[in-house]
Amino acid sequence: MKSADNLAVQIAEQLPRELVGFLKLAGEAAQRKGLGLYLVGGVVRDLLLGRCNLDLDLVVEGDAIGFARELAALKQAKITTHSRFGTAKMACGQYTVDFATARREAYAKPGALPAVSPGSIKDDLYRRDFTINAMAVVLDAGAYGKVLDPFDGRADLECGLIRVLHDKSFVDDATRIWRALRYEQRLGFHLEPGTLRLLRRNLPMLATISGERIRHELELALKEELPEKMLRRADKLGVLGRLHPSLRCDGWLAAKFRKARKLSSPALPSVGLYLCLLASRLSGDDVAQLIAYLRLPKVTAQALRDTCSLMTRGGLLTVPHLRPSQVYFLLHSYSALALQANLVITEATLAKKYIKLYLDKLRYIHPVLNGDDLISMGVSRGPRIKELLALLRDARLDGEVKSRKDEEEWVRSSPPDRPPSPAGGSA
């Protein structure tokens, strides 16, 4: 770890030139206006660790929105403001920079969103989660690069410790429990013994946090490079069980996460895919409870339900020699995310073959002709149109027709009373 009282050199070496130029411009403007301007939070931590972090958060001792507007005018940049929170977001070339007014916070009750009021930079740092995230770098031109570290965050960085700032930290905001584990595993650190004791003692405080806020923390965990590391730690400490008592992260799930990354490479698996894998061993009722608690979006919720449903019907996918139309019939009602999850989960060679065939090819196959074409060919309006299109799609899937001309001949030769046969009927 780089130890320094001034990080001007690290800023110049680790950040893109465009951002370095912007920080210096902002510091000069702050000095002219007599404002305190600071780079804060995770980027300061990562500058000291020599890690890349381009999420720039600036705190202004004064009117952050007004200051951001002046800078935006100088840079001819786009800006978005939120007057209620005293914050602004500005586009800086291909990057974005967040501005916030220095503030202090007070919690009316555990888990409540805090009441905020203007404060000093020390007040602003004190409201943060852990000592390693409670450091700031002065950007005013007169003291550019100077490190403010009122809570000895650098000492904890050097020792590899995650430490809360005060004993009520997890009581005030229990989402910090999830964040503590996320930083611990991402950085390869350890929870400081007193912080670990507080975490264990305050696990019940997770009940004071809404499901939406917990879901946000879970999603951030699943965006980590190796999310299973954090989930295994959360399982061991009893944090994961607070989502649902039947959830667990063991060797099986860790292996499935690794397989998901291999199949998704070079991209990382989506949060939705990880969620499907995490919930895949729950019963239908348990999945419904988890969906309700986390207030999952409709698409994600359906993917979780589909994942579990398909697992219970997986035996249908072990029948040899299924026709493409039969595979389509068995799988088309399931979301693509659930199919991807089952592709990761299943060990059955035939099932993997059929799911991959559907995902890579069958779901994209459709007849060339549409309902209007069939009517123009003399087919009566009504249910018969839908039936013929379904049969025509099956013929396409099975290679019985390969062109528009083939489809037209197939329709003309189709008996008027020919019933649609379920493609999976013989499966």
C-alpha positions in Angstrom: 0.0 0.0 0.0 1.2 3.5 -0.8 1.6 5.6 2.3 1.6 9.3 1.9 0.3 12.5 3.4 -0.2 13.9 -0.1 -1.7 12.0 -3.0 -1.0 14.5 -5.8 1.5 12.1 -7.4 -0.9 9.1 -7.1 -3.7 11.1 -8.6 -1.5 12.1 -11.6 -0.3 8.5 -12.1 -3.5 6.5 -11.5 -6.3 8.6 -13.0 -6.8 9.4 -16.6 -5.3 12.7 -17.7 -8.8 14.1 -18.5 -9.9 13.6 -14.9 -6.7 14.9 -13.4 -7.1 18.1 -15.4 -10.7 18.4 -14.2 -9.7 18.0 -10.6 -7.1 20.7 -10.8 -9.5 23.0 -12.6 -12.1 22.4 -9.8 -9.6 23.0 -7.1 -8.6 26.3 -8.6 -12.2 27.4 -8.8 -12.9 26.3 -5.2 -9.9 28.3 -4.0 -11.1 31.4 -5.8 -14.6 31.1 -4.2 -13.2 30.2 -0.8 -14.9 26.8 -0.7 -13.5 23.6 0.7 -13.4 20.9 -2.0 -12.5 17.3 -1.4 -12.2 14.0 -3.2 -13.7 11.4 -0.8 -14.6 7.8 -0.3 -13.6 4.7 -2.2 -11.4 6.5 -4.7 -9.2 7.7 -1.9 -8.9 4.2 -0.5 -8.1 2.8 -3.9 -5.5 5.5 -4.6 -3.7 4.4 -1.4 -4.0 0.7 -2.4 -2.9 1.4 -6.0 -6.2 0.1 -7.4 -8.1 1.5 -10.3 -11.3 3.4 -9.3 -12.8 6.0 -11.7 -15.9 6.7 -9.5 -15.2 10.2 -8.4 -17.1 11.7 -5.5 -16.5 15.3 -4.6 -17.7 17.0 -1.4 -18.1 20.7 -1.2 -18.2 22.7 2.1 -20.9 24.9 0.7 -23.3 24.9 -2.2 -22.4 21.8 -4.2 -25.1 22.3 -6.9 -24.1 26.0 -7.5 -20.4 25.1 -7.6 -21.1 22.2 -10.0 -23.1 24.5 -12.3 -20.2 26.9 -12.5 -17.8 24.2 -13.4 -20.2 22.8 -16.0 -20.4 26.2 -17.6 -16.6 26.4 -17.7 -16.4 22.9 -19.3 -19.6 23.2 -21.4 -20.6 19.9 -19.7 -24.0 18.4 -19.0 -25.1 18.4 -15.5 -28.0 16.7 -13.5 -29.0 18.2 -10.2 -31.0 16.9 -7.2 -31.8 19.9 -5.0 -33.6 17.8 -2.4 -30.3 16.0 -1.6 -27.9 18.8 -2.5 -26.2 16.7 -5.1 -25.2 17.0 -8.8 -23.8 14.7 -11.4 -21.6 16.1 -14.2 -20.4 14.5 -17.4 -16.6 14.9 -17.8 -15.9 13.6 -21.2 -16.4 9.9 -21.1 -16.5 10.0 -17.3 -19.0 11.2 -14.6 -18.2 13.1 -11.4 -20.6 13.3 -8.4 -20.9 16.4 -6.3 -22.4 16.6 -2.8 -22.7 19.2 -0.1 -20.8 18.3 3.1 -23.4 17.2 5.6 -24.1 15.6 8.9 -26.7 12.9 9.5 -29.0 11.9 12.4 -31.0 8.7 12.6 -34.5 9.0 14.2 -34.7 5.3 14.5 -32.7 2.2 13.4 -33.0 1.5 9.7 -34.6 4.9 8.9 -33.2 7.1 6.2 -31.2 9.8 8.0 -32.1 13.4 8.4 -29.4 15.5 6.9 -28.1 19.1 7.5 -25.1 21.0 6.2 -21.9 20.2 7.9 -18.1 20.2 7.7 -15.9 17.7 5.9 -15.2 15.9 9.2 -19.0 15.6 9.8 -19.3 14.2 6.3 -16.6 11.6 6.8 -18.0 10.6 10.2 -21.3 9.6 8.6 -19.6 7.0 6.4 -19.5 3.3 6.9 -15.9 2.2 7.5 -12.7 3.9 8.4 -11.1 2.9 5.1 -13.9 4.8 3.3 -13.7 7.9 5.6 -10.7 9.6 4.1 -10.6 12.7 1.9 -8.1 14.5 -0.4 -8.0 18.2 -0.4 -8.5 19.6 -3.9 -8.2 23.4 -3.2 -5.3 24.6 -5.2 -3.5 25.8 -2.0 -3.3 22.3 -0.5 -3.9 20.1 -3.5 -3.4 16.4 -2.7 -3.3 16.6 1.1 -4.9 13.6 2.9 -7.5 14.1 5.6 -7.7 10.9 7.8 -9.5 11.7 11.0 -10.4 8.1 11.8 -7.0 6.4 11.0 -8.3 4.7 7.9 -4.7 4.4 6.5 -3.7 2.4 9.5 -6.6 0.0 8.9 -5.6 -0.2 5.2 -2.1 -1.2 6.2 -3.4 -3.9 8.6 -6.1 -5.1 6.2 -9.0 -4.4 8.5 -12.7 -3.4 8.0 -13.7 -1.2 11.0 -16.9 0.7 11.7 -16.6 4.3 12.9 -18.7 3.9 16.0 -20.6 1.2 18.0 -24.1 2.2 16.6 -23.0 2.0 13.0 -24.9 -1.3 12.2 -27.8 -0.1 14.3 -28.2 3.1 12.4 -27.9 1.4 9.0 -27.8 -2.4 8.9 -27.1 -2.4 5.2 -23.5 -1.8 6.3 -23.4 -5.5 7.4 -23.6 -6.5 3.7 -21.1 -3.8 2.7 -18.7 -4.9 5.4 -18.6 -8.4 4.0 -18.4 -7.1 0.4 -15.3 -5.0 1.1 -13.8 -7.7 3.3 -13.9 -10.2 0.5 -13.1 -7.8 -2.4 -10.0 -6.5 -0.7 -8.9 -9.7 1.0 -9.2 -8.0 4.4 -10.6 -9.1 7.7 -13.3 -7.7 9.9 -11.7 -6.0 12.9 -12.6 -8.1 16.0 -14.8 -5.4 17.6 -16.6 -4.8 14.3 -17.2 -8.6 13.9 -18.6 -8.7 17.4 -20.9 -5.8 16.6 -22.0 -7.4 13.3 -22.9 -10.6 15.1 -24.8 -8.8 17.8 -26.7 -6.6 15.4 -27.8 -9.2 12.8 -31.5 -8.7 14.0 -31.2 -5.1 12.8 -31.4 -6.3 9.2 -35.1 -6.6 9.9 -35.3 -2.8 10.1 -34.2 -2.5 6.4 -36.7 -2.7 3.6 -36.4 -5.5 1.1 -35.6 -3.1 -1.7 -32.6 -1.8 0.1 -31.4 -5.3 0.9 -31.9 -6.3 -2.7 -29.7 -3.4 -3.8 -26.9 -4.7 -1.5 -27.3 -8.2 -2.7 -27.1 -7.0 -6.4 -23.9 -5.1 -5.6 -22.5 -8.3 -4.0 -23.4 -10.3 -7.1 -21.5 -7.8 -9.3 -18.3 -8.6 -7.5 -15.6 -10.5 -9.4 -16.1 -13.6 -7.2 -19.5 -13.2 -5.5 -19.5 -16.7 -4.0 -16.6 -15.6 -1.7 -18.8 -13.0 -0.1 -21.9 -15.2 -0.1 -20.0 -18.1 1.7 -18.9 -15.6 4.3 -22.5 -14.3 4.6 -23.8 -17.8 5.0 -21.2 -18.6 7.7 -22.1 -15.5 9.7 -25.9 -16.0 9.4 -26.4 -13.0 7.1 -27.5 -15.0 4.1 -30.1 -16.8 6.1 -31.7 -13.4 6.8 -32.8 -13.3 3.2 -34.5 -16.7 3.6 -33.6 -19.4 6.1 -33.3 -22.0 3.4 -30.7 -20.2 1.3 -27.1 -21.5 1.6 -23.8 -20.9 -0.2 -21.8 -24.1 -0.3 -19.4 -25.9 -2.6 -22.2 -26.8 -5.0 -23.3 -23.2 -5.5 -19.7 -21.9 -5.7 -19.0 -24.5 -8.5 -22.2 -23.3 -10.4 -21.1 -19.7 -10.1 -17.7 -20.6 -11.6 -19.4 -22.6 -14.4 -21.7 -19.6 -15.1 -18.6 -17.4 -15.5 -17.0 -19.9 -17.9 -20.1 -20.1 -20.0 -20.6 -16.3 -20.0 -17.0 -15.5 -20.8 -15.6 -13.0 -21.7 -18.6 -11.1 -20.1 -19.5 -11.7 -16.5 -22.8 -13.4 -15.7 -25.8 -11.2 -15.1 -27.0 -10.5 -11.6 -30.3 -12.2 -12.7 -28.4 -15.4 -13.6 -26.6 -15.4 -10.3 -30.0 -14.9 -8.5 -31.5 -17.8 -10.3 -28.6 -20.1 -9.3 -28.8 -18.9 -5.7 -32.5 -19.6 -5.4 -32.5 -22.8 -7.5 -32.7 -25.2 -4.6 -35.6 -23.5 -2.9 -39.1 -24.9 -3.0 -41.8 -23.0 -5.0 -43.2 -21.5 -1.8 -39.8 -20.5 -0.6 -39.1 -18.8 -3.9 -42.4 -16.9 -3.7 -41.4 -15.7 -0.2 -37.9 -14.5 -1.4 -39.5 -12.7 -4.4 -41.9 -10.9 -2.1 -39.3 -10.0 0.4 -36.8 -8.6 -2.1 -39.6 -7.0 -4.2 -37.9 -8.4 -7.3 -38.9 -6.9 -10.7 -41.4 -8.9 -12.6 -38.9 -10.3 -15.2 -36.4 -11.4 -12.5 -39.2 -12.9 -10.4 -40.5 -14.9 -13.3 -37.0 -16.1 -14.1 -36.6 -17.5 -10.5 -40.0 -19.2 -10.7 -39.1 -20.7 -14.1 -35.7 -21.9 -12.9 -37.3 -24.0 -10.2 -40.2 -25.2 -12.3 -37.9 -26.4 -15.1 -35.7 -28.2 -12.6 -38.7 -30.2 -11.5 -39.6 -31.1 -15.1 -36.0 -31.8 -16.2 -36.7 -35.4 -16.8 -38.6 -34.6 -19.9 -35.3 -33.3 -21.4 -33.6 -36.7 -21.0 -35.7 -38.4 -23.7 -33.5 -39.2 -26.6 -34.2 -38.2 -30.2 -36.6 -35.4 -29.5 -37.5 -33.5 -32.7 -36.7 -29.8 -32.7 -40.4 -29.0 -32.6 -40.7 -31.1 -29.4 -37.7 -29.3 -27.8 -39.4 -26.0 -28.7 -42.7 -27.1 -27.2 -41.0 -28.1 -23.9 -38.9 -24.9 -23.5 -40.5 -22.0 -25.2 -42.6 -20.9 -22.2 -39.6 -20.5 -20.0 -37.6 -17.3 -19.8 -34.1 -17.3 -21.4 -32.6 -16.5 -18.0 -34.1 -19.6 -16.4 -32.9 -21.7 -19.3 -29.4 -20.3 -18.9 -29.5 -21.2 -15.2 -30.6 -24.7 -15.9 -27.9 -25.1 -18.5 -25.5 -24.3 -15.7 -27.2 -26.5 -13.2 -28.0 -29.7 -15.1 -25.4 -32.5 -15.5 -27.5 -34.4 -18.0 -25.8 -34.4 -21.4 -29.1 -34.6 -23.4 -30.7 -31.8 -21.3 -27.7 -29.5 -21.9 -27.8 -30.4 -25.6 -31.6 -29.5 -25.9 -31.3 -26.3 -23.9 -28.4 -25.1 -25.9 -30.1 -26.0 -29.1 -33.2 -23.9 -28.1 -31.2 -20.9 -26.8 -28.8 -20.8 -29.8 -31.2 -21.6 -32.6 -34.7 -22.8 -32.1 -36.1 -19.7 -30.4 -35.2 -17.6 -33.4 -37.0 -19.8 -36.0 -40.4 -18.5 -37.2 -42.5 -19.0 -40.4 -42.0 -16.4 -43.1 -45.7 -16.3 -43.7 -47.9 -14.4 -41.3 -51.7 -14.2 -40.6 -52.4 -11.8 -43.4 -50.6 -14.0 -45.8 -52.7 -17.0 -44.8 -55.9 -14.9 -45.2 -54.8 -13.8 -48.7 -54.4 -17.5 -49.5 -58.0 -18.2 -48.6 -57.7 -19.3 -45.0 -60.7 -18.2 -43.0 -60.2 -15.7 -40.1 -60.4 -17.2 -36.6 -58.6 -19.8 -34.5 -57.5 -21.7 -37.7 -55.0 -19.0 -38.4 -53.2 -19.4 -35.1 -53.3 -23.2 -35.5 -51.8 -23.2 -38.9 -49.0 -20.7 -37.9 -48.1 -23.0 -35.0 -48.0 -26.0 -37.3 -46.1 -24.1 -39.9 -43.5 -23.1 -37.2 -43.2 -26.8 -36.3 -42.6 -27.7 -39.9 -39.9 -25.0 -40.1 -38.3 -26.3 -36.9 -38.2 -29.9 -38.2 -36.9 -28.9 -41.6 -40.1 -29.9 -43.5 -40.3 -26.5 -45.1 -37.3 -24.3 -45.9 -38.5 -21.4 -48.0 -41.5 -19.1 -48.5 -42.5 -21.2 -51.5 -42.4 -24.4 -49.4 -44.6 -22.7 -46.7 -47.2 -21.7 -49.3 -47.3 -25.2 -50.8 -47.6 -26.6 -47.2 -50.5 -24.3 -46.5 -52.3 -25.2 -49.7 -51.9 -28.9 -49.0 -53.0 -28.6 -45.4 -56.4 -30.3 -44.8 -59.0 -27.7 -43.6 -59.7 -29.8 -40.5 -56.1 -30.7 -39.7 -55.8 -30.4 -35.9 -52.7 -28.8 -34.3 -50.7 -31.6 -32.6 -48.8 -30.7 -29.4 -45.2 -30.7 -30.5 -44.1 -32.4 -27.3 -46.9 -34.9 -27.2 -44.7 -37.9 -27.9 -42.1 -36.8 -25.4 
